[in-house]
Amino acid sequence: MGDDHVGIFDGTIFLVCDRAGDVVPAADATHGLFAHDTRLLSRWQLTIDGERLSTLSIDDIHYFENRFYLVPGSQDVYVNSTLAVRRTHRLDAGLQEDLLLVNNDRRPVDLTVRIEVDADFADLFAVKEGTTNRRGRHYRRVDGPRLVLGYQRERYRRETIVSATAPAEVDENGLTLRVHIEPHGRWQTRLTAEPDLPLPRGLERLSLPGRVEAHARDKPAELREWLDRAPRLETSWGPLQNTYRQSLIDLAALRFSPFLAGAGCVLAAGLPWFMCLFGRDSILTSLQALPFAPELAATTLTVLAFRQGSRIDDFREEEPGRILHEMRYGESTVFDETPHSPYFGSADATPLFLVLLDEYERWTGDAALVRAVEQEARAAVDWIDHYADRAGNGYVSYERRNPVNGLENQCWKDSWDSICYRDGRLPGFPRATCELQGYAYDAKVRTARLAREIWHDPAYADRLERDAADLKRRFNHDFWIDDGEYMALALDGDGRKVDALSSNIGHLLWSGIVEEPKAEALVRHLMSPAMFSGWGVRTLAEGEARYNPVGYHVGTIWPFDNSFIAWGLRRYGYAEEAARIAAGILDAAAFYDGRLPEAFAGHARSETRYPIRYPTACSPQAWSAGAPLLLLRTMLGLRPVGDDLVARPALPASLDYVALLDVPGRWGRLDAFGRSTAAGGLSRYELAPQQLSAP
């Protein structure tokens, strides 16, 4: 969001307003109260005696609550208002606004307070694209002390119910309150906008609850409990403490109920456009957060297993065994105008599901969950072996089944131009990007362990290990670019190497698919000036034809990307290089007050004193919030081995001391410590990926 926007959020409910606390309709603004991919308020505008308010200060109390200090009209040095106004916005089932007026005059005042209200009930996709496609009817009615705003299209209905605790005159456009305040007195009321989201008959497959129920929750206490459960960080560098706390708070804020009985919370991907379940994002963030909040992984695995593909559906790109990409609840999804109910167009979520399942069990010892999703895990392996092999060459590749609104690129770099040759040409389909092969290799190695140790199926485990070994051998031959000494970004539809140098090669390291002699060359590229800016590793190397430091996937720096690259460097023993990446990303976080955005520009650190913003980055975003957590794990060298937690610290020289106390796992709670002197003294060490998880 821009500096002129103010937002609060709680799971899939969020509010974006201006700096006066108003939601004002505008063609270029994304203001509104949103829930379940629908804008439930498109106007919420306060006036006093016909005047709008001027902002003195804004207090961000919690992620779900903020406060505006205001005065009526336009103020300057010659005019001092005697009326103080305080608006407190809070999200629960909907919006609650506590409005307080204080009369600082010696005389009483009579005021007319007006809240103008409207709801366009626009689908979030339409808001994002700046389009309107309303096929139903809007209605509004005065229902005693309440104003009901509604929209209906066939069986689909959404309503927003507006009311005030003080007596109000209600009309179809809002509420008017007549206020009398004695000298130095005060007046207050609570304004509410509560959604009513009934489940359209016949669309029960969406599992949307019949109504968003208003319920009293002690959210500050819930947040304190969440923070108290996480490991305690001690560090010599104050900004790291702030970043760690902000990451935990943002993950708490992005949690929401997946509408599955008995499930806990999963994570929405990011504000404002991705406040919903994403397979890839939820899995990778759960991996990042395992040493800090392992319960996120458990719910993510349970929900994704429940929603796993079971049939061939070209529109939704569903296939048996495939893990979903994205799930929405807006009007366009309900009426099959978009395929997100759910949409399965992701080539990496399925192998990553298996990676998370194994890593979760290593940390927690929760074999019961592994047994509960055994059939889903086997189906995921079958998807990798059959449906994912689009080209028939044994590699995971993608080509969309839905040519109208399916994703062209179904890897994490899913923008249209992210997969390219060095000269800028775009390859044909199907495309087999390199990191997909790493994920598939890692998935089979890890699933083999689960099959042998928990499912007691050694024959299946042996087969998976043979398949993984064969994939590794073929991959290191077919993707290797001899003259550049790096792995190709992808193979195109004809098996040609897509030769752009990209950050994808860093994901190969955390997957373990790279043969040891080739790893050194990949690390050399990752840490070269063409790729490492000083703040982090660029998504595309400087010098490539499509390189653009503010291009979404062609030159920006993504904190999540860098956290996994650093993890991979530790896996292959490059501790000092991992520490350099960690230092760059954590330094950048300090410039963002501890909240890392989705991405920032790839300009060299020698050219900029601070990381340059990417203009439309999501913030907060789940896997950006998770990046500092994985970097902490990487710097401390944490890895589960049996029923023990092993630590091998390697801190940046600028970070004197780090300790994580009460790290949860199958061992109960253990502490980990590290000092910067350990970084220079570390020798390289080998880690067999078929035996241990990545450090």
HUDA-V291583 format. One record per residue. N is the residue number from 1. RES is the residue in one letter. SS is DSSP state (H for helix, E for strand, - for the rest). PSI is psi in whole degrees, -180 to 180 (999 if undefined). NEAR is the number of other ideal C-beta (glycine too) atoms within 10 Angstrom. Layout:
<<N;RES;SS;PSI;NEAR> <N;RES;SS;PSI;NEAR>>
This chain:
<<1;M;-;150;14> <2;G;-;173;10> <3;D;-;-19;7> <4;D;-;4;8> <5;H;-;148;14> <6;V;E;133;21> <7;G;E;147;19> <8;I;E;156;22> <9;F;E;159;22> <10;D;E;99;25> <11;G;-;-124;21> <12;T;-;4;20> <13;I;E;129;23> <14;F;E;155;21> <15;L;E;131;29> <16;V;E;125;22> <17;C;E;-180;25> <18;D;-;-176;18> <19;R;-;-3;15> <20;A;-;-1;18> <21;G;-;9;25> <22;D;-;146;20> <23;V;E;112;26> <24;V;-;123;16> <25;P;-;135;12> <26;A;-;147;9> <27;A;-;-32;5> <28;D;-;13;5> <29;A;-;147;17> <30;T;-;32;18> <31;H;-;152;24> <32;G;E;166;26> <33;L;E;124;24> <34;F;E;144;25> <35;A;E;134;26> <36;H;-;46;24> <37;D;-;25;24> <38;T;E;138;27> <39;R;E;114;24> <40;L;E;-16;29> <41;L;E;124;25> <42;S;-;-6;21> <43;R;E;135;19> <44;W;E;87;27> <45;Q;E;121;21> <46;L;E;133;24> <47;T;E;154;18> <48;I;E;119;22> <49;D;-;39;14> <50;G;-;-2;9> <51;E;E;142;12> <52;R;-;173;16> <53;L;E;153;24> <54;S;E;142;16> <55;T;E;130;17> <56;L;E;-43;14> <57;S;E;156;10> <58;I;E;132;16> <59;D;E;114;11> <60;D;E;94;11> <61;I;E;-54;14> <62;H;E;172;16> <63;Y;-;-24;22> <64;F;-;6;23> <65;E;E;133;19> <66;N;E;170;21> <67;R;E;136;17> <68;F;E;130;24> <69;Y;E;121;14> <70;L;E;165;24> <71;V;E;153;19> <72;P;E;147;21> <73;G;-;-169;15> <74;S;-;124;10> <75;Q;-;147;15> <76;D;-;-173;7> <77;V;-;-16;5> <78;Y;-;-8;5> <79;V;-;123;9> <80;N;-;116;9> <81;S;-;140;16> <82;T;-;-1;15> <83;L;E;123;19> <84;A;E;138;16> <85;V;E;133;23> <86;R;E;124;19> <87;R;E;128;22> <88;T;E;116;18> <89;H;E;137;23> <90;R;E;136;21> <91;L;E;134;23> <92;D;-;-109;19> <93;A;-;-25;20> <94;G;-;-146;22> <95;L;E;132;25> <96;Q;E;126;17> <97;E;E;117;20> <98;D;E;116;17> <99;L;E;123;23> <100;L;E;127;14> <101;L;E;133;22> <102;V;E;124;16> <103;N;E;110;21> <104;N;-;17;15> <105;D;-;164;15> <106;R;-;-8;8> <107;R;-;153;8> <108;P;-;159;12> <109;V;E;148;19> <110;D;E;126;9> <111;L;E;153;17> <112;T;E;112;13> <113;V;E;129;22> <114;R;E;133;19> <115;I;E;112;24> <116;E;E;133;16> <117;V;E;141;24> <118;D;E;159;19> <119;A;-;118;28> <120;D;-;-11;20> <121;F;-;37;25> <122;A;-;143;24> <123;D;E;143;26> <124;L;H;-35;26> <125;F;H;-40;20> <126;A;H;-39;18> <127;V;H;-45;24> <128;K;H;-41;13> <129;E;H;-5;10> <130;G;-;33;9> <131;T;-;164;10> <132;T;-;137;10> <133;N;-;66;12> <134;R;-;116;14> <135;R;-;-5;10> <136;G;-;-162;16> <137;R;E;139;9> <138;H;E;148;13> <139;Y;E;160;13> <140;R;E;147;19> <141;R;E;151;11> <142;V;E;120;12> <143;D;E;79;11> <144;G;-;-121;7> <145;P;-;8;14> <146;R;E;149;16> <147;L;E;124;25> <148;V;E;118;18> <149;L;E;133;25> <150;G;E;165;18> <151;Y;E;135;22> <152;Q;E;136;15> <153;R;E;108;16> <154;E;-;-120;12> <155;R;-;-8;13> <156;Y;E;126;21> <157;R;E;138;17> <158;R;E;140;24> <159;E;E;151;20> <160;T;E;128;30> <161;I;E;120;18> <162;V;E;135;25> <163;S;E;171;18> <164;A;E;151;21> <165;T;-;-26;13> <166;A;-;155;15> <167;P;-;135;9> <168;A;-;150;22> <169;E;E;118;13> <170;V;E;128;20> <171;D;E;-178;12> <172;E;-;-9;13> <173;N;-;-1;15> <174;G;E;-162;20> <175;L;E;139;22> <176;T;E;132;16> <177;L;E;127;20> <178;R;E;122;12> <179;V;E;132;18> <180;H;E;128;11> <181;I;E;127;18> <182;E;-;165;12> <183;P;-;132;12> <184;H;-;28;12> <185;G;-;180;14> <186;R;E;157;13> <187;W;E;143;18> <188;Q;E;157;14> <189;T;E;165;19> <190;R;E;125;14> <191;L;E;137;24> <192;T;E;147;20> <193;A;E;102;23> <194;E;E;131;20> <195;P;E;146;24> <196;D;E;110;18> <197;L;-;79;21> <198;P;-;150;15> <199;L;-;120;16> <200;P;-;130;19> <201;R;-;135;9> <202;G;-;-8;8> <203;L;-;34;16> <204;E;H;-20;9> <205;R;H;-20;8> <206;L;H;-17;16> <207;S;-;34;15> <208;L;-;132;17> <209;P;-;151;12> <210;G;-;-30;9> <211;R;-;142;14> <212;V;-;106;20> <213;E;-;135;10> <214;A;-;131;13> <215;H;-;143;7> <216;A;-;123;7> <217;R;-;139;11> <218;D;-;81;9> <219;K;H;-40;18> <220;P;H;-39;12> <221;A;H;-39;9> <222;E;H;-42;13> <223;L;H;-43;17> <224;R;H;-41;11> <225;E;H;-42;11> <226;W;H;-46;16> <227;L;H;-37;13> <228;D;H;-29;9> <229;R;H;-25;13> <230;A;-;155;22> <231;P;-;147;22> <232;R;E;130;13> <233;L;E;131;18> <234;E;E;131;13> <235;T;E;155;19> <236;S;-;-9;15> <237;W;-;111;18> <238;G;H;-44;9> <239;P;H;-31;15> <240;L;H;-39;22> <241;Q;H;-42;14> <242;N;H;-43;15> <243;T;H;-43;30> <244;Y;H;-46;25> <245;R;H;-43;15> <246;Q;H;-38;20> <247;S;H;-45;27> <248;L;H;-40;23> <249;I;H;-43;19> <250;D;H;-39;24> <251;L;H;-39;24> <252;A;H;-41;24> <253;A;H;-32;26> <254;L;-;-3;30> <255;R;E;144;21> <256;F;E;161;19> <257;S;E;131;14> <258;P;-;11;22> <259;F;-;40;15> <260;L;-;121;14> <261;A;-;130;5> <262;G;-;-8;6> <263;A;-;159;15> <264;G;-;-129;15> <265;C;E;144;19> <266;V;E;176;27> <267;L;E;133;30> <268;A;E;154;27> <269;A;E;-41;22> <270;G;E;153;25> <271;L;-;137;24> <272;P;-;-13;20> <273;W;-;-12;15> <274;F;E;45;19> <275;M;E;65;24> <276;C;E;178;26> <277;L;E;126;25> <278;F;E;128;24> <279;G;H;-58;28> <280;R;H;-49;24> <281;D;H;-42;27> <282;S;H;-40;32> <283;I;H;-50;28> <284;L;H;-38;27> <285;T;H;-38;32> <286;S;H;-38;28> <287;L;H;-46;26> <288;Q;H;-36;30> <289;A;H;2;26> <290;L;-;-45;26> <291;P;-;-4;23> <292;F;-;-38;23> <293;A;-;72;25> <294;P;-;-19;18> <295;E;H;-26;15> <296;L;H;-41;26> <297;A;H;-41;27> <298;A;H;-47;18> <299;T;H;-41;21> <300;T;H;-47;30> <301;L;H;-43;27> <302;T;H;-46;20> <303;V;H;-44;23> <304;L;H;-35;29> <305;A;H;-42;20> <306;F;H;-35;13> <307;R;-;9;19> <308;Q;-;145;24> <309;G;-;146;22> <310;S;-;0;12> <311;R;-;173;8> <312;I;-;120;12> <313;D;E;101;15> <314;D;-;-36;13> <315;F;-;-48;15> <316;R;-;-2;24> <317;E;-;33;24> <318;E;E;140;20> <319;E;-;151;21> <320;P;-;128;15> <321;G;-;-11;23> <322;R;-;140;26> <323;I;-;139;27> <324;L;-;157;28> <325;H;-;-45;27> <326;E;E;141;24> <327;M;E;127;23> <328;R;-;166;24> <329;Y;-;10;22> <330;G;-;178;26> <331;E;H;-44;26> <332;S;H;-31;20> <333;T;H;-42;25> <334;V;H;-37;23> <335;F;-;20;18> <336;D;-;30;11> <337;E;-;-23;16> <338;T;-;155;22> <339;P;-;25;26> <340;H;-;45;24> <341;S;-;41;21> <342;P;-;172;25> <343;Y;E;139;24> <344;F;-;13;29> <345;G;-;65;26> <346;S;-;130;25> <347;A;-;-10;33> <348;D;-;-20;29> <349;A;H;-35;26> <350;T;H;-52;34> <351;P;H;-35;30> <352;L;H;-31;27> <353;F;H;-44;29> <354;L;H;-37;29> <355;V;H;-47;25> <356;L;H;-40;23> <357;L;H;-46;28> <358;D;H;-46;21> <359;E;H;-37;21> <360;Y;H;-45;22> <361;E;H;-37;24> <362;R;H;-40;21> <363;W;H;-41;22> <364;T;H;-22;18> <365;G;-;16;15> <366;D;-;77;18> <367;A;H;-25;14> <368;A;H;-41;9> <369;L;H;-40;18> <370;V;H;-40;21> <371;R;H;-35;12> <372;A;H;-30;14> <373;V;-;23;21> <374;E;H;-47;17> <375;Q;H;-38;11> <376;E;H;-38;20> <377;A;H;-43;26> <378;R;H;-38;17> <379;A;H;-35;20> <380;A;H;-41;29> <381;V;H;-42;23> <382;D;H;-38;15> <383;W;H;-44;24> <384;I;H;-43;24> <385;D;H;-28;16> <386;H;-;-69;11> <387;Y;-;-32;17> <388;A;-;-16;24> <389;D;-;71;17> <390;R;-;-35;17> <391;A;-;-6;18> <392;G;-;24;8> <393;N;-;11;13> <394;G;-;7;17> <395;Y;-;149;25> <396;V;-;123;29> <397;S;-;172;25> <398;Y;E;149;24> <399;E;-;125;16> <400;R;-;141;17> <401;R;-;-26;17> <402;N;-;101;17> <403;P;-;-8;9> <404;V;-;-57;9> <405;N;-;27;15> <406;G;-;160;20> <407;L;-;134;20> <408;E;-;-51;18> <409;N;-;122;22> <410;Q;-;27;25> <411;C;-;-176;27> <412;W;-;-28;26> <413;K;-;83;22> <414;D;-;13;19> <415;S;-;162;14> <416;W;-;-31;11> <417;D;-;15;17> <418;S;-;-27;24> <419;I;-;112;26> <420;C;E;160;23> <421;Y;-;169;20> <422;R;-;-34;19> <423;D;-;4;10> <424;G;-;-11;13> <425;R;-;152;13> <426;L;E;136;17> <427;P;-;162;22> <428;G;-;178;12> <429;F;-;159;17> <430;P;-;155;23> <431;R;E;131;26> <432;A;E;92;30> <433;T;E;154;31> <434;C;H;-40;26> <435;E;H;-27;28> <436;L;H;-36;28> <437;Q;H;-37;29> <438;G;H;-44;31> <439;Y;H;-42;27> <440;A;H;-41;31> <441;Y;H;-50;25> <442;D;H;-40;26> <443;A;H;-42;28> <444;K;H;-39;26> <445;V;H;-46;26> <446;R;H;-41;26> <447;T;H;-32;27> <448;A;H;-40;24> <449;R;H;-45;18> <450;L;H;-41;24> <451;A;H;-40;24> <452;R;H;-44;17> <453;E;H;-29;13> <454;I;-;-42;16> <455;W;-;-11;17> <456;H;-;49;9> <457;D;-;78;16> <458;P;H;-31;12> <459;A;H;-44;9> <460;Y;H;-41;17> <461;A;H;-44;19> <462;D;H;-42;13> <463;R;H;-43;15> <464;L;H;-41;24> <465;E;H;-37;18> <466;R;H;-44;12> <467;D;H;-43;19> <468;A;H;-44;23> <469;A;H;-40;14> <470;D;H;-42;13> <471;L;H;-43;21> <472;K;H;-44;21> <473;R;H;-49;11> <474;R;H;-42;14> <475;F;H;-47;24> <476;N;H;-20;17> <477;H;H;-47;9> <478;D;H;-29;17> <479;F;-;-11;26> <480;W;E;130;17> <481;I;E;107;16> <482;D;-;-48;6> <483;D;-;-22;6> <484;G;-;-15;13> <485;E;-;57;13> <486;Y;E;169;24> <487;M;E;139;29> <488;A;-;149;24> <489;L;-;-35;31> <490;A;E;171;29> <491;L;E;137;24> <492;D;-;-173;22> <493;G;-;-22;15> <494;D;-;9;8> <495;G;-;7;11> <496;R;-;149;13> <497;K;E;126;18> <498;V;E;109;24> <499;D;-;13;19> <500;A;-;144;26> <501;L;-;119;25> <502;S;E;170;31> <503;S;-;-12;27> <504;N;H;-30;26> <505;I;H;-24;29> <506;G;H;-31;25> <507;H;H;-25;26> <508;L;H;-30;28> <509;L;H;-41;26> <510;W;H;-18;27> <511;S;H;-25;27> <512;G;-;10;24> <513;I;-;-16;25> <514;V;-;131;28> <515;E;-;143;12> <516;E;H;-46;9> <517;P;H;-26;8> <518;K;H;-19;17> <519;A;H;-40;20> <520;E;H;-40;14> <521;A;H;-40;17> <522;L;H;-42;22> <523;V;H;-40;22> <524;R;H;-42;13> <525;H;H;-46;21> <526;L;H;-35;27> <527;M;-;5;18> <528;S;-;159;13> <529;P;-;-26;12> <530;A;-;-27;16> <531;M;-;-42;25> <532;F;E;115;24> <533;S;-;-12;26> <534;G;-;-31;18> <535;W;-;-30;26> <536;G;-;-180;32> <537;V;E;130;26> <538;R;E;152;30> <539;T;-;-31;27> <540;L;E;139;30> <541;A;-;143;25> <542;E;-;133;18> <543;G;-;-21;11> <544;E;-;151;22> <545;A;-;-38;13> <546;R;-;7;20> <547;Y;-;131;21> <548;N;-;116;17> <549;P;-;-17;21> <550;V;-;28;16> <551;G;-;137;20> <552;Y;-;-52;20> <553;H;-;15;25> <554;V;-;38;26> <555;G;-;-12;22> <556;T;-;172;27> <557;I;E;124;28> <558;W;-;120;31> <559;P;H;-41;29> <560;F;H;-45;24> <561;D;H;-47;28> <562;N;H;-33;29> <563;S;H;-39;30> <564;F;H;-33;27> <565;I;H;-46;31> <566;A;H;-41;33> <567;W;H;-42;24> <568;G;H;-38;27> <569;L;H;-41;28> <570;R;H;-37;29> <571;R;H;-37;24> <572;Y;-;9;26> <573;G;-;8;20> <574;Y;-;73;24> <575;A;H;-41;27> <576;E;H;-40;16> <577;E;H;-40;20> <578;A;H;-40;29> <579;A;H;-35;28> <580;R;H;-43;20> <581;I;H;-44;26> <582;A;H;-43;28> <583;A;H;-43;21> <584;G;H;-46;23> <585;I;H;-42;29> <586;L;H;-34;25> <587;D;H;-42;21> <588;A;H;-40;23> <589;A;H;-35;26> <590;A;H;-32;16> <591;F;H;-16;16> <592;Y;-;25;19> <593;D;-;32;10> <594;G;-;-10;21> <595;R;-;102;18> <596;L;-;133;32> <597;P;-;175;22> <598;E;-;-45;23> <599;A;-;158;28> <600;F;E;169;28> <601;A;-;153;21> <602;G;-;19;28> <603;H;-;146;21> <604;A;-;142;14> <605;R;-;-28;16> <606;S;-;-18;9> <607;E;-;-18;10> <608;T;-;135;15> <609;R;-;-11;7> <610;Y;-;157;14> <611;P;-;132;28> <612;I;-;134;17> <613;R;E;142;17> <614;Y;-;130;21> <615;P;-;-33;8> <616;T;-;29;12> <617;A;-;139;20> <618;C;-;139;19> <619;S;-;120;20> <620;P;-;158;23> <621;Q;E;141;27> <622;A;H;-53;31> <623;W;H;-15;30> <624;S;H;-38;30> <625;A;H;-33;30> <626;G;H;-18;30> <627;A;H;-48;30> <628;P;H;-30;27> <629;L;H;-46;26> <630;L;H;-34;27> <631;L;H;-38;29> <632;L;H;-45;27> <633;R;H;-42;27> <634;T;H;-45;27> <635;M;H;-35;29> <636;L;H;-7;25> <637;G;-;40;21> <638;L;-;134;24> <639;R;E;142;22> <640;P;E;132;23> <641;V;E;106;13> <642;G;-;-130;11> <643;D;-;23;10> <644;D;E;156;11> <645;L;E;120;23> <646;V;E;136;14> <647;A;-;136;17> <648;R;-;85;16> <649;P;-;147;22> <650;A;-;91;25> <651;L;-;154;25> <652;P;-;153;21> <653;A;-;-27;13> <654;S;-;-7;12> <655;L;-;106;20> <656;D;-;-42;14> <657;Y;E;136;15> <658;V;E;136;23> <659;A;E;136;17> <660;L;E;118;27> <661;L;E;139;13> <662;D;E;53;14> <663;V;E;122;23> <664;P;E;152;20> <665;G;E;-169;19> <666;R;-;-15;17> <667;W;-;-2;15> <668;G;E;-111;10> <669;R;E;130;11> <670;L;E;158;17> <671;D;E;152;14> <672;A;E;139;23> <673;F;E;154;14> <674;G;E;145;24> <675;R;E;153;14> <676;S;-;-26;19> <677;T;H;-21;12> <678;A;H;-26;18> <679;A;H;-47;20> <680;G;H;-23;11> <681;G;H;-2;8> <682;L;-;135;17> <683;S;-;158;6> <684;R;-;147;10> <685;Y;-;156;12> <686;E;-;147;8> <687;L;-;116;15> <688;A;-;114;8> <689;P;-;-23;20> <690;Q;-;-5;13> <691;Q;-;-37;9> <692;L;-;157;16> <693;S;-;165;21> <694;A;-;143;22> <695;P;-;999;24>>
